[in-house]
C-alpha cells in the first residue's frame, strides 16, 4: 500500500520476483509492409488495460518495415521485445513471449485506432488510439526535457520532467520518478507566466513551483507533498529510462530445512546483509521470522527485532478480509456473487444498468476498480490513510459507479479491498476491527494481533523505517483498514499461516458460531477462482504459484514490509516481518520470504547478499 513520489514503491513494486502483467514491449514487425501502409501506422498511441496506462510508439524503418515500443507506464517497464508480428490487410497481431501474451486486432483505415484483444490466459479488449497532440510551432521557453534530484533521507531520487505546449499556447507536462519506475505521471494545473512555472502531479498529491533561470536551462523551486523539499531541474537533451532490475542470483540448493536448523541457515545466508546491508546495525532494521513444517513450529528474530516484536503487516491484511468474507458466506450472511452495492447504506451508489461488481470480484482483484481513488488527498504524507474515511470512500464510489467491465482482468486494488472490508462491517453492524476479532482473531487465539494496539503492545511495536533507513511514521488506516491496517507478531502470524495450511485439523478456541464455521471458511478461501499475473492464479486474496504450489501474499506500509506463504502439498509455511519498507531494489522482505520458502523446499534460493 502507499502512494507518494518518495515511497511509491510500497504500492507499485512490492513483488520483486513477479513477471509484469504488461511489460514494456520492443516490437519488430516481421512481415514487410508497403511504405504507405506502414506510414499510416507510424506515430504514438495510448491505451488503458483496465487502469494500466500503455503507450505505443510506432516508427517506419528505411526498409519499409514497422518497428516500435510499448510502455506499461504504471509498472515502469520499458523496451521488452515483442515477436511473431503479422500484418495482413487491416489485421495486425503479435505475441509477447516474456509475459505469455498476444494482441490481435484491426487497424482503422486512417491508422488512428488499433482495435483488438489482449490475451494472457483470458481475453480482454485493448484499443490503442493515436495521440492527437499538435505541438506549438514555436516551443515556449520552458518546453523540453528536465532532470532533477529529490533528496529523501540518505538517498536521492531522480525526477524527469517532460514539458510541451500546444498551438493554443497551453502547457502540458508529465513526470517520471526514474528510481521508483513510476513513469509518465500526468501533470495538472500547469502554469507558465514570465519566469514563474508551476504544476501539480495529482496521482501522488504533489505540487511544484519555481522559476526559470535567466539562461533558460535551469528550474529552481520546491516540491511539496505534505513537506516542502528543494527540487531543482536542469535542461537535458535526451530522456533517461529506468535502470533495469538486476539479474537474480541464486544460492546453491541445500537439503530441505526444518524448524531445527532453519534459523542457523537463514542467519548464515544473511551474513552480508547483517554486516553491511539491509540489516546492518546502523539501519535499525530487524526481521522476525516464523516457519512451520509438518506441524513443528519455530519463531526467531534477527537484527533489531525480538521474537515478540510487533510490526505492520500491510496488504497481508487483505487475506484476513477475504477470510471474513468466506466466514460470512458460510454463516449465510452474504453471498460471493452478491453485488457490493447491496451491503452499503441505502442510496450510497446507483444500481448500474448492466453487470455490477460483486464481493468475489473485489476479493479476487477483478473488480476493475483502480488501485487508489482520485479523491485520496492526505494532509499528512507520513500517515496518509488516517484522514480517509467512509464518507470519502462512498463519494468516490458514487461518482465512479459499481458497473463491472465486460471482461475485467486482474488489477490490484487497495481501494477494492478497503471497500470490501467496509461493506462487510456495514452488513455485520460492527466496526471492521471488531468483526476481525470475532471472525478470526479470537477463534485462532491471536491475542497479539490488532489494528489498535494496547499500551503493552505499543511498547513492543518496533519503530518503522523508510526504504533508505530513515524514521517512518506508523500508518493508521480508517476506511482502508481492510486493505492494510493489521499489526501483528511473527508468532501470531505463524498461527494464522498454520490455520491456513491445515484448516481441516483446526480446533478453534471457543464454541461460538464464528469459531465453528472457520475451518470450512478457510478451506473455501483457498479455491482458485481467477487468473492473476505471470501465469499465477488467485483465490480469495491469496495468490497461488503453480510452479511451487505456494499460496502467498506480501505487504508494505510506509515503514514496514512483510511476506507470508503456505504449501498444503508439502505441509510447510512461513512468515517474514521487517520494520523497513520497500527500497530502491524492491522489497527485501519479499526476497527473504522467497528465500525462506526455497530453503524449506530444498531448491536453489534467491541470494540475500548485496
VEXDREN-2710 file (C-alpha; in Angstrom, 1 decimal):
% VEXDREN-2710
k/r/px/py/pz
1/UNK/0.0/0.0/0.0
2/UNK/1.0/3.6/-0.3
3/UNK/1.3/6.4/-2.8
4/UNK/3.9/9.2/-2.7
5/UNK/6.7/10.2/-5.0
6/UNK/9.3/9.3/-2.3
7/UNK/7.8/5.9/-1.5
8/UNK/5.6/4.9/-4.4
9/UNK/7.2/1.5/-4.3
10/UNK/5.0/0.3/-1.4
11/UNK/2.1/0.1/-3.7
12/UNK/3.6/-0.4/-7.1
13/UNK/6.6/-2.6/-6.6
14/UNK/6.0/-4.9/-3.6
15/UNK/6.6/-8.0/-5.6
16/UNK/10.2/-8.1/-6.7
17/UNK/10.0/-11.5/-8.5
18/UNK/6.9/-11.0/-10.5
19/UNK/6.5/-11.1/-14.2
20/UNK/5.0/-7.8/-15.2
21/UNK/1.4/-8.2/-16.3
22/UNK/2.3/-5.8/-19.1
23/UNK/6.0/-5.3/-19.6
24/UNK/7.2/-2.6/-21.9
25/UNK/7.4/-4.1/-25.3
26/UNK/10.0/-3.6/-28.0
27/UNK/8.2/-4.5/-31.2
28/UNK/9.5/-5.5/-34.6
29/UNK/7.1/-6.2/-37.4
30/UNK/8.2/-9.4/-39.2
31/UNK/6.3/-9.1/-42.4
32/UNK/7.3/-6.5/-45.0
33/UNK/4.8/-3.7/-45.4
34/UNK/4.2/-1.3/-48.3
35/UNK/5.7/2.1/-47.2
36/UNK/2.3/3.8/-47.5
37/UNK/0.7/1.1/-45.3
38/UNK/3.4/1.4/-42.6
39/UNK/3.4/5.2/-42.8
40/UNK/-0.3/5.2/-41.9
41/UNK/0.5/3.4/-38.7
42/UNK/3.6/5.4/-37.7
43/UNK/3.0/7.5/-34.6
44/UNK/2.3/7.4/-30.9
45/UNK/-0.7/5.7/-29.4
46/UNK/-2.2/5.4/-25.9
47/UNK/-4.4/2.8/-24.3
48/UNK/-5.7/1.6/-20.9
49/UNK/-6.0/-2.0/-19.9
50/UNK/-8.4/-1.5/-17.0
51/UNK/-6.4/1.1/-15.1
52/UNK/-3.0/0.3/-16.5
53/UNK/-1.8/3.0/-18.9
54/UNK/0.0/2.0/-22.0
55/UNK/1.9/4.0/-24.7
56/UNK/2.7/2.5/-28.1
57/UNK/5.3/4.2/-30.3
58/UNK/5.5/3.0/-33.9
59/UNK/8.1/4.0/-36.5
60/UNK/8.8/3.2/-40.1
61/UNK/12.3/1.8/-40.8
62/UNK/14.2/2.6/-44.0
63/UNK/13.3/-0.8/-45.4
64/UNK/9.6/-0.1/-45.0
65/UNK/9.2/-2.3/-42.0
66/UNK/7.5/-1.1/-38.9
67/UNK/9.2/-1.1/-35.5
68/UNK/8.1/0.2/-32.2
69/UNK/7.9/0.1/-28.4
70/UNK/5.0/-0.3/-26.0
71/UNK/5.5/1.0/-22.4
72/UNK/3.5/-0.1/-19.4
73/UNK/3.8/3.2/-17.6
74/UNK/2.3/2.2/-14.2
75/UNK/4.8/-0.6/-14.0
76/UNK/7.8/1.5/-15.1
77/UNK/8.6/-1.2/-17.7
78/UNK/10.2/-0.2/-21.0
79/UNK/11.7/-1.9/-24.0
80/UNK/11.0/-5.6/-23.8
81/UNK/10.6/-7.4/-27.1
82/UNK/7.5/-8.4/-29.0
83/UNK/7.6/-11.2/-31.6
84/UNK/5.7/-13.0/-34.3
85/UNK/4.1/-9.9/-35.8
86/UNK/1.7/-10.4/-38.7
87/UNK/0.1/-7.5/-40.7
88/UNK/-2.3/-8.6/-43.4
89/UNK/-4.7/-6.1/-44.8
90/UNK/-6.5/-4.5/-41.9
91/UNK/-5.4/-7.2/-39.5
92/UNK/-2.5/-6.9/-37.0
93/UNK/-1.3/-9.4/-34.4
94/UNK/1.8/-10.0/-32.3
95/UNK/3.0/-12.1/-29.3
96/UNK/4.8/-11.1/-26.1
97/UNK/6.7/-14.2/-25.1
98/UNK/8.0/-12.8/-21.8
99/UNK/4.5/-12.4/-20.4
100/UNK/2.9/-15.2/-22.4
101/UNK/0.5/-12.9/-24.1
102/UNK/-0.8/-12.0/-27.5
103/UNK/-2.6/-9.0/-29.1
104/UNK/-4.8/-9.4/-32.2
105/UNK/-6.9/-6.8/-33.8
106/UNK/-7.6/-4.4/-36.7
107/UNK/-6.2/-1.1/-37.9
108/UNK/-8.7/1.6/-38.9
109/UNK/-8.3/3.0/-42.4
110/UNK/-6.8/6.2/-41.2
111/UNK/-4.4/4.4/-38.9
112/UNK/-5.6/6.3/-35.8
113/UNK/-7.2/3.4/-34.0
114/UNK/-5.9/-0.2/-33.3
115/UNK/-8.9/-2.2/-32.0
116/UNK/-8.3/-5.6/-30.7
117/UNK/-7.9/-8.1/-27.8
118/UNK/-5.1/-8.9/-25.4
119/UNK/-5.0/-12.5/-24.3
120/UNK/-2.8/-13.7/-21.3
121/UNK/-5.0/-16.6/-20.3
122/UNK/-8.2/-14.6/-20.6
123/UNK/-9.2/-12.3/-23.4
124/UNK/-9.6/-8.6/-22.6
125/UNK/-10.4/-5.8/-25.1
126/UNK/-7.5/-3.4/-25.7
127/UNK/-7.8/-0.5/-28.1
128/UNK/-5.0/1.9/-28.9
129/UNK/-5.7/5.5/-30.0
130/UNK/-3.3/7.8/-31.8
131/UNK/-2.1/10.8/-29.7
132/UNK/-3.6/13.8/-31.5
133/UNK/-1.5/16.4/-29.6
134/UNK/-0.2/19.1/-32.0
135/UNK/2.8/20.9/-30.6
136/UNK/3.3/24.6/-30.9
137/UNK/5.2/25.8/-34.0
138/UNK/7.5/27.7/-31.7
139/UNK/8.1/25.9/-28.3
140/UNK/7.8/28.0/-25.1
141/UNK/10.8/28.9/-23.0
142/UNK/10.0/26.1/-20.6
143/UNK/9.3/23.4/-23.1
144/UNK/11.7/20.5/-23.2
145/UNK/13.2/17.8/-21.1
146/UNK/14.3/18.4/-17.5
147/UNK/16.1/16.3/-14.9
148/UNK/16.3/16.9/-11.1
149/UNK/17.2/15.1/-7.9
150/UNK/15.0/14.9/-4.8
151/UNK/16.7/14.2/-1.5
152/UNK/14.9/11.5/0.6
153/UNK/16.8/10.7/3.8
154/UNK/20.1/9.1/2.9
155/UNK/19.3/8.8/-0.8
156/UNK/18.2/10.8/-3.8
157/UNK/15.5/10.1/-6.4
158/UNK/15.9/11.2/-10.0
159/UNK/12.9/13.1/-11.3
160/UNK/12.5/13.6/-15.0
161/UNK/10.1/16.2/-16.4
162/UNK/8.7/16.4/-20.0
163/UNK/7.1/19.8/-20.8
164/UNK/5.4/20.7/-24.0
165/UNK/3.0/23.4/-25.3
166/UNK/0.3/23.1/-28.0
167/UNK/-0.7/25.5/-30.8
168/UNK/-3.0/27.4/-28.4
169/UNK/-0.1/28.1/-26.1
170/UNK/-1.3/25.8/-23.3
171/UNK/1.4/24.0/-21.3
172/UNK/1.4/20.2/-20.5
173/UNK/3.8/18.0/-18.7
174/UNK/4.4/14.5/-17.3
175/UNK/6.8/13.4/-14.6
176/UNK/9.0/10.3/-14.2
177/UNK/10.3/9.1/-10.9
178/UNK/13.1/7.0/-12.5
179/UNK/14.4/5.2/-9.4
180/UNK/10.9/4.1/-8.5
181/UNK/9.9/3.1/-12.0
182/UNK/6.9/5.4/-11.9
183/UNK/6.6/6.8/-15.4
184/UNK/4.6/9.5/-17.3
185/UNK/2.7/10.7/-14.3
186/UNK/0.3/13.3/-15.7
187/UNK/0.6/16.9/-14.6
188/UNK/-2.4/19.2/-13.9
189/UNK/-2.7/23.0/-13.4
190/UNK/0.4/23.6/-15.4
191/UNK/1.1/27.4/-15.4
192/UNK/3.9/29.4/-17.0
193/UNK/3.9/33.2/-16.9
194/UNK/7.0/35.4/-17.1
195/UNK/9.7/33.2/-15.4
196/UNK/7.2/31.5/-13.0
197/UNK/6.4/27.9/-13.6
198/UNK/4.2/25.5/-11.5
199/UNK/2.3/22.2/-11.8
200/UNK/0.6/19.5/-9.8
201/UNK/1.0/15.7/-10.1
202/UNK/-2.4/14.5/-8.8
203/UNK/-1.6/10.8/-8.6
204/UNK/1.0/11.5/-5.8
205/UNK/-0.8/14.6/-4.4
206/UNK/2.3/16.8/-5.1
207/UNK/2.9/20.4/-6.2
208/UNK/6.0/22.0/-7.7
209/UNK/6.6/25.7/-8.2
210/UNK/9.6/27.8/-9.0
211/UNK/11.4/30.0/-11.5
212/UNK/13.1/29.5/-14.9
213/UNK/16.7/30.7/-14.9
214/UNK/17.8/33.6/-17.0
215/UNK/19.7/31.3/-19.3
216/UNK/16.6/29.1/-19.9
217/UNK/18.5/26.0/-18.7
218/UNK/17.5/25.7/-15.1
219/UNK/14.4/25.5/-13.0
220/UNK/14.8/26.3/-9.3
221/UNK/12.0/25.6/-6.9
222/UNK/10.2/23.5/-4.3
223/UNK/8.3/20.2/-4.3
224/UNK/5.6/19.8/-1.7
225/UNK/3.9/16.5/-0.9
226/UNK/3.0/17.4/2.7
227/UNK/6.5/18.5/3.4
228/UNK/8.4/21.1/1.3
229/UNK/11.6/19.9/-0.3
230/UNK/14.0/21.6/-2.7
231/UNK/13.8/20.2/-6.2
232/UNK/15.8/21.9/-8.9
233/UNK/15.9/20.9/-12.6
234/UNK/18.5/21.3/-15.4
235/UNK/17.6/21.1/-19.1
236/UNK/18.6/17.8/-20.8
237/UNK/18.8/16.8/-24.5
238/UNK/17.8/13.1/-24.2
239/UNK/15.5/11.2/-21.9
240/UNK/16.6/8.6/-19.4
241/UNK/14.9/5.3/-18.9
242/UNK/14.6/3.4/-15.5
243/UNK/17.5/1.2/-14.7
244/UNK/16.7/-2.4/-15.5
245/UNK/16.3/-4.6/-12.4
246/UNK/19.5/-6.6/-11.6
247/UNK/19.5/-10.2/-12.7
248/UNK/18.6/-12.6/-9.9
249/UNK/21.4/-14.5/-8.3
250/UNK/20.7/-17.8/-6.6
251/UNK/22.5/-19.7/-3.7
252/UNK/23.1/-23.4/-4.2
253/UNK/20.3/-25.7/-3.1
254/UNK/20.6/-27.3/0.4
255/UNK/18.8/-30.3/1.8
256/UNK/15.2/-29.2/2.7
257/UNK/15.4/-27.3/6.0
258/UNK/13.2/-27.7/9.0
259/UNK/12.4/-26.0/12.3
260/UNK/15.5/-27.4/13.9
261/UNK/18.1/-25.8/11.5
262/UNK/16.2/-23.1/9.6
263/UNK/17.3/-20.2/11.9
264/UNK/21.0/-21.1/11.6
265/UNK/20.7/-21.4/7.8
266/UNK/18.9/-18.1/7.4
267/UNK/21.4/-16.3/9.7
268/UNK/24.3/-17.6/7.6
269/UNK/22.6/-16.6/4.4
270/UNK/22.0/-13.1/5.8
271/UNK/25.7/-12.6/6.8
272/UNK/26.3/-9.8/4.3
273/UNK/23.0/-8.1/5.0
274/UNK/23.8/-8.1/8.7
275/UNK/27.3/-6.8/8.2
276/UNK/26.9/-4.0/5.6
277/UNK/23.5/-4.4/4.0
278/UNK/19.8/-4.1/4.8
279/UNK/20.2/-5.4/8.4
280/UNK/23.4/-3.6/9.4
281/UNK/23.4/-2.2/12.9
282/UNK/23.1/1.4/11.8
283/UNK/19.9/0.7/9.8
284/UNK/17.8/-0.1/12.9
285/UNK/16.2/-2.8/10.8
286/UNK/15.1/-6.2/12.2
287/UNK/13.4/-9.4/11.0
288/UNK/11.0/-11.7/12.8
289/UNK/10.5/-15.0/11.1
290/UNK/8.2/-17.9/11.7
291/UNK/8.2/-21.4/10.0
292/UNK/6.0/-24.4/10.4
293/UNK/6.9/-27.8/8.8
294/UNK/4.7/-30.9/9.4
295/UNK/3.2/-29.3/12.5
296/UNK/6.5/-28.3/14.1
297/UNK/6.9/-24.5/14.7
298/UNK/9.9/-22.2/15.0
299/UNK/10.0/-18.4/15.6
300/UNK/13.2/-16.5/15.6
301/UNK/14.4/-12.9/15.1
302/UNK/17.4/-11.2/13.5
303/UNK/18.9/-7.7/13.8
304/UNK/16.9/-5.1/15.8
305/UNK/13.8/-7.3/16.2
306/UNK/12.8/-9.6/19.0
307/UNK/10.7/-12.7/18.7
308/UNK/7.6/-10.9/20.1
309/UNK/8.2/-7.5/18.3
310/UNK/5.0/-6.1/16.7
311/UNK/5.0/-5.0/13.0
312/UNK/2.6/-3.6/10.5
313/UNK/1.7/-6.4/8.1
314/UNK/0.3/-4.1/5.3
315/UNK/-1.5/-5.9/2.5
316/UNK/-1.4/-9.3/4.0
317/UNK/-4.4/-7.8/5.8
318/UNK/-6.3/-8.4/2.6
319/UNK/-6.2/-12.2/3.2
320/UNK/-7.9/-11.6/6.6
321/UNK/-10.6/-9.6/4.9
322/UNK/-11.1/-12.3/2.4
323/UNK/-11.5/-14.9/5.1
324/UNK/-14.0/-12.7/6.9
325/UNK/-15.9/-12.8/3.6
326/UNK/-15.7/-16.6/3.5
327/UNK/-16.9/-16.7/7.1
328/UNK/-19.9/-14.6/6.4
329/UNK/-20.7/-16.7/3.3
330/UNK/-20.5/-19.9/5.4
331/UNK/-22.8/-18.3/8.0
332/UNK/-25.4/-17.3/5.4
333/UNK/-24.9/-13.6/5.9
334/UNK/-23.7/-12.7/2.4
335/UNK/-23.1/-14.4/-1.0
336/UNK/-19.9/-14.4/-3.0
337/UNK/-21.9/-13.3/-6.1
338/UNK/-23.7/-10.6/-4.2
339/UNK/-23.3/-7.0/-5.5
340/UNK/-21.3/-5.0/-3.1
341/UNK/-23.9/-2.2/-3.5
342/UNK/-26.4/-4.3/-1.6
343/UNK/-24.2/-4.2/1.5
344/UNK/-23.7/-0.4/1.6
345/UNK/-26.0/2.1/3.2
346/UNK/-29.1/2.7/1.0
347/UNK/-28.5/5.3/-1.6
348/UNK/-24.7/5.2/-1.5
349/UNK/-24.3/4.3/-5.2
350/UNK/-26.8/3.8/-8.0
351/UNK/-27.5/0.4/-9.5
352/UNK/-25.9/0.2/-12.9
353/UNK/-27.7/-0.9/-16.0
354/UNK/-25.6/-3.9/-16.7
355/UNK/-23.4/-6.3/-14.6
356/UNK/-22.2/-4.9/-11.3
357/UNK/-19.2/-5.5/-9.0
358/UNK/-19.7/-8.4/-6.6
359/UNK/-18.0/-9.4/-3.4
360/UNK/-16.0/-12.1/-5.1
361/UNK/-14.8/-9.6/-7.8
362/UNK/-13.4/-7.5/-5.0
363/UNK/-11.7/-10.5/-3.2
364/UNK/-10.0/-11.7/-6.4
365/UNK/-8.8/-8.3/-7.7
366/UNK/-11.1/-8.5/-10.7
367/UNK/-13.5/-5.6/-10.0
368/UNK/-12.0/-3.1/-12.4
369/UNK/-11.7/-0.5/-9.6
370/UNK/-8.5/1.5/-9.5
371/UNK/-5.6/0.9/-7.2
372/UNK/-6.4/4.2/-5.4
373/UNK/-9.3/6.6/-5.6
374/UNK/-8.8/10.0/-7.2
375/UNK/-10.1/11.8/-4.0
376/UNK/-7.3/10.4/-1.9
377/UNK/-5.6/13.6/-0.8
378/UNK/-3.8/13.1/2.5
379/UNK/-3.0/16.0/4.7
380/UNK/0.0/14.2/6.2
381/UNK/2.2/12.2/3.8
382/UNK/3.8/10.4/6.7
383/UNK/0.4/8.9/7.8
384/UNK/-1.6/9.2/4.5
385/UNK/-4.6/7.0/5.3
386/UNK/-5.6/8.4/8.7
387/UNK/-7.9/11.1/7.3
388/UNK/-9.6/9.0/4.6
389/UNK/-13.0/7.9/6.0
390/UNK/-16.1/6.1/4.8
391/UNK/-17.6/9.3/3.6
392/UNK/-14.8/9.9/1.1
393/UNK/-15.0/6.2/0.0
394/UNK/-18.7/6.5/-0.7
395/UNK/-18.3/9.8/-2.5
396/UNK/-15.7/8.3/-4.9
397/UNK/-17.8/5.2/-5.4
398/UNK/-20.9/7.3/-6.2
399/UNK/-19.0/9.1/-8.9
400/UNK/-17.2/6.0/-10.2
401/UNK/-20.1/3.7/-10.1
402/UNK/-20.2/-0.1/-9.5
403/UNK/-20.7/-1.3/-13.1
404/UNK/-18.4/-4.2/-13.9
405/UNK/-16.2/-4.1/-17.0
406/UNK/-17.3/-6.5/-19.7
407/UNK/-14.1/-8.6/-19.3
408/UNK/-12.4/-7.5/-16.1
409/UNK/-8.8/-8.6/-15.8
410/UNK/-6.6/-8.8/-12.7
411/UNK/-6.0/-5.3/-11.4
412/UNK/-4.6/-5.0/-7.8
413/UNK/-6.8/-2.5/-6.0
414/UNK/-6.2/-1.2/-2.4
415/UNK/-9.5/0.7/-2.8
416/UNK/-11.3/-2.5/-3.7
417/UNK/-10.2/-4.3/-0.6
418/UNK/-10.9/-1.3/1.6
419/UNK/-14.4/-1.2/0.2
420/UNK/-14.8/-4.9/0.8
421/UNK/-13.8/-4.6/4.5
422/UNK/-16.1/-1.6/4.9
423/UNK/-19.1/-3.3/3.2
424/UNK/-18.7/-6.5/5.4
425/UNK/-18.5/-4.4/8.5
426/UNK/-21.7/-2.5/7.5
427/UNK/-23.5/-5.8/6.9
428/UNK/-22.3/-7.1/10.2
429/UNK/-23.3/-3.9/12.0
430/UNK/-19.9/-3.6/13.8
431/UNK/-16.6/-1.8/13.2
432/UNK/-14.1/-3.7/11.0
433/UNK/-11.8/-4.3/13.9
434/UNK/-14.4/-6.0/16.0
435/UNK/-15.5/-8.1/13.0
436/UNK/-11.9/-9.2/12.5
437/UNK/-11.6/-10.2/16.1
438/UNK/-14.9/-12.0/16.2
439/UNK/-14.4/-13.9/13.0
440/UNK/-10.7/-14.8/13.0
441/UNK/-8.5/-13.5/15.8
442/UNK/-10.4/-14.8/18.9
443/UNK/-11.2/-18.2/17.3
444/UNK/-7.5/-18.6/16.5
445/UNK/-6.3/-17.3/19.8
446/UNK/-4.3/-14.5/18.1
447/UNK/-4.2/-12.1/21.0
448/UNK/-1.1/-10.2/19.8
449/UNK/-2.8/-9.1/16.6
450/UNK/-4.8/-5.9/16.3
451/UNK/-5.4/-2.7/14.4
452/UNK/-5.4/-0.6/17.6
453/UNK/-2.6/-1.7/20.0
454/UNK/-2.9/-1.8/23.7
455/UNK/-0.4/0.0/25.9
456/UNK/1.7/-3.1/26.5
457/UNK/1.6/-3.9/22.8
458/UNK/2.7/-0.4/21.8
459/UNK/5.8/-0.9/23.9
460/UNK/6.7/-3.9/21.6
461/UNK/5.8/-2.0/18.4
462/UNK/9.1/-1.9/16.6
463/UNK/9.8/1.6/15.0
464/UNK/9.5/1.6/11.3
465/UNK/11.9/2.8/8.6
466/UNK/11.8/4.2/5.1
467/UNK/13.5/2.4/2.2
468/UNK/16.6/4.5/2.9
469/UNK/16.5/3.6/6.6
470/UNK/15.2/6.9/7.9
471/UNK/12.5/7.0/10.5
472/UNK/8.9/6.4/9.3
473/UNK/5.6/7.2/10.9
474/UNK/3.2/4.3/11.6
475/UNK/0.2/4.2/9.4
476/UNK/-3.3/4.4/10.9
477/UNK/-6.0/3.3/8.5
478/UNK/-9.7/4.0/8.8
479/UNK/-11.8/3.3/5.7
480/UNK/-8.8/1.3/4.3
481/UNK/-8.4/-0.9/7.4
482/UNK/-9.5/-4.0/5.4
483/UNK/-6.7/-3.4/2.9
484/UNK/-3.8/-2.9/5.2
485/UNK/-4.5/-2.0/8.8
486/UNK/-3.4/-5.0/10.8
487/UNK/-0.4/-5.2/13.2
488/UNK/1.0/-8.5/14.5
489/UNK/3.9/-10.6/15.7
490/UNK/5.7/-13.4/13.9
491/UNK/4.2/-15.9/16.4
492/UNK/0.6/-14.8/15.9
493/UNK/1.1/-14.7/12.1
494/UNK/2.6/-18.2/12.2
495/UNK/-0.6/-19.4/13.9
496/UNK/-2.5/-17.8/11.1
497/UNK/-0.4/-19.5/8.4
498/UNK/-0.7/-22.8/10.2
499/UNK/-4.5/-22.5/10.3
500/UNK/-4.5/-21.8/6.5
501/UNK/-2.0/-24.7/6.0
502/UNK/-4.3/-27.3/7.6
503/UNK/-7.8/-26.0/8.1
504/UNK/-9.2/-29.5/8.4
505/UNK/-7.1/-30.0/11.6
506/UNK/-8.1/-26.7/13.1
507/UNK/-9.7/-26.7/16.6
508/UNK/-10.8/-23.1/17.0
509/UNK/-10.9/-21.6/20.5
510/UNK/-14.4/-21.0/21.8
511/UNK/-17.7/-22.5/20.9
512/UNK/-19.3/-19.6/19.1
513/UNK/-20.8/-19.8/15.6
514/UNK/-17.9/-17.7/14.3
515/UNK/-15.4/-20.3/15.5
516/UNK/-17.5/-23.3/14.3
517/UNK/-17.5/-22.1/10.7
518/UNK/-13.8/-21.0/10.5
519/UNK/-12.3/-24.4/9.2
520/UNK/-14.7/-24.6/6.3
521/UNK/-14.3/-20.9/5.5
522/UNK/-10.5/-21.2/5.4
523/UNK/-10.7/-24.1/3.1
524/UNK/-13.2/-22.3/0.8
525/UNK/-10.9/-19.2/0.7
526/UNK/-8.2/-21.3/-1.0
527/UNK/-10.3/-22.3/-4.0
528/UNK/-8.6/-20.9/-7.1
529/UNK/-11.0/-18.6/-8.9
530/UNK/-9.3/-16.4/-11.5
531/UNK/-6.0/-15.7/-13.3
532/UNK/-3.6/-13.2/-11.8
533/UNK/-0.3/-12.2/-13.5
534/UNK/2.6/-14.1/-15.0
535/UNK/0.9/-17.4/-15.0
536/UNK/-0.2/-17.2/-11.4
537/UNK/-3.7/-17.7/-10.1
538/UNK/-5.7/-16.0/-7.3
539/UNK/-8.0/-17.5/-4.6
540/UNK/-9.8/-15.1/-2.2
541/UNK/-6.9/-12.6/-1.8
542/UNK/-4.2/-15.3/-1.7
543/UNK/-2.1/-15.6/-4.8
544/UNK/-1.0/-19.1/-6.0
545/UNK/2.1/-20.1/-7.8
546/UNK/1.5/-23.3/-9.8
547/UNK/5.3/-23.8/-10.2
548/UNK/5.9/-24.2/-6.5
549/UNK/2.4/-24.9/-5.1
550/UNK/2.8/-22.0/-2.7
551/UNK/-0.1/-19.7/-1.7
552/UNK/1.4/-16.3/-0.8
553/UNK/0.8/-12.6/-0.2
554/UNK/3.0/-9.7/0.7
555/UNK/2.6/-6.3/2.2
556/UNK/4.2/-2.9/2.8
557/UNK/3.4/0.3/4.5
558/UNK/5.5/3.5/5.0
559/UNK/7.8/1.8/7.4
560/UNK/7.3/-2.0/7.3
561/UNK/7.1/-4.9/4.8
562/UNK/6.0/-8.5/5.1
563/UNK/5.6/-11.8/3.3
564/UNK/3.6/-14.9/4.1
565/UNK/3.2/-18.3/2.3
566/UNK/2.0/-21.8/2.8
567/UNK/2.2/-25.0/0.8
568/UNK/-0.5/-27.6/1.5
569/UNK/1.0/-30.3/-0.6
570/UNK/4.4/-30.2/1.1
571/UNK/2.9/-29.1/4.5
572/UNK/5.1/-26.1/5.3
573/UNK/4.6/-22.4/5.6
574/UNK/6.3/-19.3/6.9
575/UNK/6.1/-15.6/7.6
576/UNK/8.6/-12.7/7.4
577/UNK/8.1/-9.4/9.1
578/UNK/10.5/-6.4/8.6
579/UNK/10.5/-2.9/10.1
580/UNK/11.7/-1.3/6.8
581/UNK/9.5/-0.6/3.8
582/UNK/10.3/-1.3/0.1
583/UNK/13.5/0.3/-1.1
584/UNK/15.1/1.1/-4.4
585/UNK/15.9/-2.5/-5.1
586/UNK/12.4/-3.7/-4.3
587/UNK/11.1/-5.5/-1.2
588/UNK/13.8/-7.1/1.0
589/UNK/11.0/-8.9/2.9
590/UNK/9.9/-10.5/-0.4
591/UNK/13.4/-11.7/-1.1
592/UNK/13.7/-13.2/2.4
593/UNK/10.3/-14.8/2.2
594/UNK/11.0/-16.3/-1.2
595/UNK/14.5/-17.5/0.1
596/UNK/12.8/-19.0/3.1
597/UNK/10.3/-20.9/1.1
598/UNK/13.1/-22.2/-1.2
599/UNK/15.2/-23.4/1.7
600/UNK/12.2/-25.3/3.1
601/UNK/11.7/-26.8/-0.4
602/UNK/15.4/-27.7/-0.9
603/UNK/15.7/-25.8/-4.1
604/UNK/18.2/-23.1/-5.2
605/UNK/17.4/-19.9/-3.1
606/UNK/17.5/-16.3/-4.3
607/UNK/20.5/-14.7/-2.8
608/UNK/20.2/-12.4/0.2
609/UNK/23.6/-10.9/-0.4
610/UNK/24.1/-7.5/-2.0
END
